[in-house]
């Protein structure tokens, strides 16, 4: 009988644990819905509530989405910190490095941005936006040959990628290849 009771106790703990986990996921999904519907204040409030319950601190999705809200509302340093925290929890997720790199680029932190975007590409070698963003960063740094190379790499993967075409046009313009830039654009 003792073994049977132990099994039931374990089942009850598992059921409660799954229920808590399910409730936690439900809150996260609700926050995502608010966020995607443009209800930013409600999403931010719910993300913070999830983080305060202790479980959210181990969920890079919650942290990175809050980082997006902070970035969009001008709380840049908080956003940078949250992206780094999310990366520490999910170091294999290329999108986090990409988002961090784009934010760093917008701040003029080109070396840091390049490092972040290169890590994103390392994790996802078919990352069209990563190659395009790396090309743009290298253009910002005046490294036209490298910028050209990585932007063309993006276009090999996805020939009609609009950002890559625009970047390549800008690179060719900077290289003085106006005829070729005009064809691309």
Secondary structure, DSSP 4 states (H G I P E B T S, - for coil): -HHHHHHHHHHHHHHHHHHHHHHHHHHHHHHHHHHHTT-HHHHHHHHHHHHHTSSGGG-HHHHHHHHHHHHHTT-HHHHHHHHHHHHHH-TT-HHHHHHHHHHHHHTT-HHHHHHHHHHHHHH-TT-HHHHHHHHHHHHHTT-HHHHHHHHHHHHHHSTT-HHHHHHHHHHHHHTT-HHHHHHH-
